[in-house]
């Protein structure tokens, strides 16, 4: 969270056979902030890091080793479960000295703290991007710095994603395996009807405003641009829009976090929304929207644009009867930054060097393996899964020649129009990526009020809204340890 805050469409039953890994990723992403909140429920007992001397992920371990891993999808997601179990079997066949004990589950806020304190945590465990900083600070993940140098293609992973698992002092504690970057999802069909070029989506907020006005002018209930304002999702989008303006929600001053809500960037976000809502009337009359409302409107062909990650596309198509050909993705407008989130794995701080090596071999082979790009794409295509979106099984985490190889294979096996997402792929990697603020759920709840105020009251005072939210965020951040 990315994690999608609180209530979202991914909390509903998913048609697994249709949506497969994309919505599995979205579901885990949607629970990310809840997991982060769960980690904050109590102070966990600190553990010393495993000795990382003499690291490296050699092809062979010193002898047979058994490691427990989580991340196995539940049986209610049959396609994802089938892929995972096949991979476990193949890995063990090609790595006979490593035995895997797979466990269902990802980051569960209800059990994580107890498992960690009670010694029941898996050797290799799944995390959201909002988790590593806390776990690293509490010494609750193994230092793998001396091991990652021998992980194949580690240096081809985008540096900002690697840094999510760093302590900022040159030490690393995990591997990123998938990510999302917030962008602009738009309806190409409506762009054409409004006289706009669907291959040239807006890149600035003034362009978004102008295009939204033209789309809304089509009438028949069509909305140019939509935004969330409830269920903590309004605060989530306010955060993304702040990043796009070059702002922040919270900044760190020494060991303390400070609010950065009441700033010129925050005012720019609200002024833009107020203009579109009340002067241009391009956001429609119905407000207090959340994710499912907006996805439904996009699927019905009644919405021009909204901020979204790529995994929204298969949801709009499969759950809300849209068409892949009708949608495009563009980078976050503004050019100053965007919200990123994702997932990865860390290793139990009590793991032996042999288990660390084995765990990294599994993670690299399963998730970070350019040699398996084509195999995975073929499998997904054969099972009728959409191929070509910047989401697993070919996550957008790579740079250089590896990324070029991935894009070429994605084009070769695509079942969706890859060109519709070209501007997103070209632009998203050039934007500064910002992860979510600490205590994100509580902060988003406070920022919901800001979004609700500017979108439901014509006479709303943006300055007063920001000042009130700023005070609330200060109180929340004061409790961050």
N, C-alpha and C positions, 0 to 999 in steps of 0.2 A: 504496500500500500503502500503496492501499490498497492497501495492496497485500498480497495474500495471500502469506504467506511460503513460500518454498521449495516443497515438494511439495504439489500441490493438484489438484483434479479438472480444472482448466483446463489442466493440462499434457497431458491426454489428447486424442485427436482429438475435435473437436466436430462435431455434426451441423449444419452451417452453414445448410442450408435451413430448419431448424426454429428455430435460436436466434439467428441473425443478429447484429445489432449488440450486443445485450445481452451475449452471451458473448464477442464480440470485445473489448468493453470490459473484461469480466472477465479475459480472457486477458492483455491488456496490464497490467491492474491487478495480476494475479498475478505478473508479472515485474518489478514496480516496485522491490522491494527488491533484487533481483539487480542491477538497473541501478544503484541507488544504491551497492551494493557495488563494482560495476565502476568507478564514477567515483572511488572511493577507492584504486584500485590503484596510482596514480602521480600525481605532481604534474604538472598540465598547464601548458603554457606560457601565460602570461598574454597577453591581447590588450587593446588599448585599445578603449573603447566608441566606437561610431560617433557622429559629430556629430549631436546631436538638435535643433539649432537650426532654427527655422522648420518644425517638424513639422506633423502633421495628416494625416488620411487623406482628402484631397480626392477627389471622384469621378473626376477625371481626373489622371493624372500628367503631368509635363512632356513626356513622349514615350514611345515604346515601351520597355518594360522586361521582362526575362526574370528570373524567380525560380525557384529550385529549392525544392521542398517535399517533406518526407517524410510518413509517415502513410498512404500508399496501402496498403490491405490486400492480402495475397497472394492469388493465384488460387485457393488452397485454401479461401478464404472467399468464394465466388462472389457471395453477396448483398451483402456489404459492399463488395467490389470494384466491383460494378455501380453501387451508389449513389455511391461516390466518383468513379468515372470519369464518370458522368453529371453530377455536380456540377462537375467540372473543365471539361467541355465547355460547360455552361451559363454558368459564370462567365466563361470566355473570350469567349463570344458577347456577353455583356452588358458586358464590360470589354475592348474590342478592343485597348487599349494595353498590356495585361498578358498575357504568355505564361507559362504554368505548366509547369514540368518536374517531374512527380510521380515520386517514388522510393518503392519499397516499404520497409517497415520503420518501426519506432517507436524506442524507446530500447533500443539493443542494447549491453549492457555490454562485449561483446567487441570492438566496433569504434569506439565513441564517442570514446574518448580519442585514438586514432590519427587518426581523421577530423578531429577538432578541431585537433590539433597540425599535421596535414599540409595543412590548408586544403581538405579535402574535405567538410566539414560543409555541409549544405544551408543556404540562406538562411533558411528557416523550418523549425525543427526541434521535434519532439515531446519533451515531458518529463513525468515523473511529479512529483507534488507534493513528493517528497523531494529533487528535484534542484535547484530554483532557488536555494536559499540558498548552496549550494556554488558554482554557476556565477556567481552575482552577486559573491560574495566574491573570486572569481578573475578577475573582469572578462571573463567568457567568454560574455556575452550583451549585446546592444545595449540601451542606455538608451532606452526609448521613452516617457519621461515626457511630453515635449512633443508626442507624437503621439497618445497615447490620449485626450486631451481632445476630439478630433474623431472618435473611434470611436463610431458610433451605439450608444446603449443601454449604453455602458460603465458608467455610474453606476447602472444597474439591476441589475448583477451584485452578488451578496452581497459585502459588504466583506471578510469573512475570506478569501474565495477570491481576491479581488484582492490582498490582503496577502501571500499565499503568494509572489507575484512581486515583492515590494517588498524594499528593503534596510533598511526601518525608518526611513529618513531622508527619506521623501517621494519617492523615485525608484522607478519601475516598469520591469520588464524582460520582461514576458510577459503572456499572456492565459490565464485558465482557460477550459476548454471543456467539462469534465464533472467530476463529483465523486461521491463516495459518502459517506454518513454511516452509521456503524454503528448498528444498531437491534436489535430483538428480533423474530425470525421465529417465529411460533407457529401451531399447528394448531387452527383454529377448530372443527373437527369434534370433536377430543378435549376442547376446552374445554366444548363443549355436553354431551358425554357425562359430564363430571366435575361438571356442575352449575354451571359458570362462565359468565359472560356474554362471548361472543366479541367483542362490541363494546366491552368494557371491559377491555382487557389490563392486566397489572400495570405500575405506574409506579415502584415502589420495589423494592429487593432483598428486603425482608421479604415483599412481595406475590408476587414471583417464587417465593420459597421456599414460601409457603403454597399457591400454585397448582400448583407442581410436585409437591408432596406429594399433592394431590387427584388429579392426573392419574396419577401412579404407582400410586395405589390402585386404578385400573381393572384392574390385573393384566394377564395375558396377555403379559408381557414389555414392556409399555409403560413408557417412561422419561419422567419429567416434564421434566427439563432435562439438556442435554448440553453438554460443553465439551471443547476440544482440549487436548492435553498433549504433543504430539510434532511433529517436523519444523519447529520454530520457530513453529508455529501456536499452541502453548500460551502462549508468551511474547507473541505478538501479542494474544491475547485477554486475558491478564493486564493488558497495557497498556491495552486498551479499558476493562476493568473498573476499573482505577485511575483513569482519567479520569472514569468515571461516579461515583466516590466523591469527586471533587474533587481527586484527587492528580495527580502527575506521575511520570514515570520518570526524567527528567533535567531539571535546571534550570541556567540559565546565570548564572554569577557573574563579571561582567566578560567576559574573553575565554575563560574556562574553563567546562567543563561539569562539573556535580556530580551524583552519584546521588541520587535521591529515592525509592528502592525501599523502604528499611526505615523506613516511616512508619506512623502510625495508619491511613491509607487502605489501605496494602498489607496490613496485618493484618486490616482489615475484609473485604477481598476473600477472603483465605484462610479466615477464620473462617466466612464465608458458605458457601463451597464445601465446607468440612469438615462443616458442619452438614447440608447437603443430601446429601452423599455418604454419611456414616457414621451420622448420627442419623435422618434422614428416609428414607434409602435411596431417594431420588427421582432419582438419577442413574444407576442401574443398576450391575451388577457389572463389566461390561466397560469398561475404561478404556484409556489410551494411544491416544486417538482423534485423528483428523485430519479435515480437511474432508469428504472423500469418504465416510467412515464415517457422519458425522452427516447429510449430505445423503441418503444412502441410507436411513437410519432414518426421516427425515422423510418421504421419498417413500413409504415402506411403511406410513405411518400409525402408527408405533411410537414417535414422539417428540413431546413437547408443545411445547418451546421450545429455541431456541439463539440466540446472538448472530450477526447476519449483516447484510450489506448487501443492498439490493434485488435485485441481479443474481443472488442465490442462487435466487430464486423460479423463473425460467424453467429453470434448471439442474435443480432438484428435479422440476419438471414433465416436462421433455423427456428427461432422462437417467435419472431414477429413478421415472418413471411416476406422478407426483403429479397433483393437479388444482388449477387456479388458485382454484377456489371454496373449497378447504379451508384456504387459508393467509391469514394476516394479518400485517401489519407494525406494530410499535409503536416509539416512540422508545426510546433507551437508558434502562433503568431507572436510578434514582438521582437524575436531574435535575441533576447537577453538571457534566456534560460528556460528550463522546463523541469517538470517534476518527473523523477525516475523512481522506480521501485523494482522489486524482483525477489529472487530466491536463490539460495545456495545451500551449501553444507559446511558444517564444522565438525570437529573431532573431539571426542570426550577428553577432557584434560588428564584423565587417569590412564589413557590408552598407552600401551607400550610402543616403542619405536617400530616394532614389526607390524602392529595393528595400524599405526599411522601410515606406514608405507602401503599396506594392503588397502586401507581405506582410500588413499589418494589414487591408487591404481584403478579401483572400482569407479570412482567419480570421474576420472579422466576418460576411461573407456566408455562409460555410459553416457556422460553428458558433454564432454569436451573433446570429442574425437572426430576431427575432420575426415578421417578415413572411413567413417560410418555415415557421413552425410547422405550419400547416394542410397545406401541400404535403407536408411530410415525413411527417406522420401518415397522410395518404391513401396515400402510397407504401408505407409499412410495412403498413398494413392490407390493401392490395391484394395484397401478397405473402405474406399469412398470418402476418405477424410479430405477436407480442403487443404490444398498445398499451394504455397506461394505467398502467404501472409507472413509478416515478420514476427512470428511466434513459434514456439516449439512445434515440430521437432527440429526446426532450424532457427534457434533463438538468435536474436540480433545482438550478439555479445562480442563479435570478432572485429579485427582490424586487418588491413593489408591483404596479402595474398590469400589468406584463409577466408576472409570475408568475400573476396572476389570469387573464389571457388564456390562458396555457399550460394552466392547470388546467381552464378551461372547454372548450377544444378537446380536451383529453385525455378529458374526460368524454364529449364528443360522439362521438368516434371509438373509444372504448374497446372492446377485445375481451376484457378481463379485468375482474373486479369491482373498480373503483376504490375503492369504499367500504371494502374490506378494508384499504386502506393509508392511510385518512384520518387515523387517529391518528398515524401516522408522519409524514405530511406536515405535520400541524398542530404536532407537538411537536419534530421534529428541528431545525427552523430556530431554535428558541428556546434550544437547548443550546449551550454553549460548545464550539466545535470545536477539537480539538487534532490536529496532524499527528504523525507518528511521530518517535521520538527519533533523534538522530544515531547512526550505526553500528547501525541497527535490527536487522539480521540477527544480528550478534554478541550484542547485548543479548537478543534473543528466544531465542537458544540457551541463554543463561544462565538466563532466566526459565522455559524449559521445565521445568527441574529443580524449580522451585518448584511448578508445576502438577502435575507427576508425583508429587512427594512428598505433597502434600495429598490427591490423588485415589487414590493406590494404597496408602497406609499409614495405617491408623487411628490409630497412635500418633505420627504426624508432628508435629514441633514447628514451628508456623508461624513463631515468632520466629527459630529457628535457620535455617530455610529462607530467610527474608528477609535475615538477616545474611550468610549465605554468598553469596546472589545479589548483595547490595549491594556486597560486596567485589569480585566479578567485574565488575559494571557500572562501578565506580570505575576499575578497570584499563583497561577498554575505552574509557571516556570520556577517560582521561588521554592517549590517543593521537590524539584528535580535534584537528585543527589548524584 
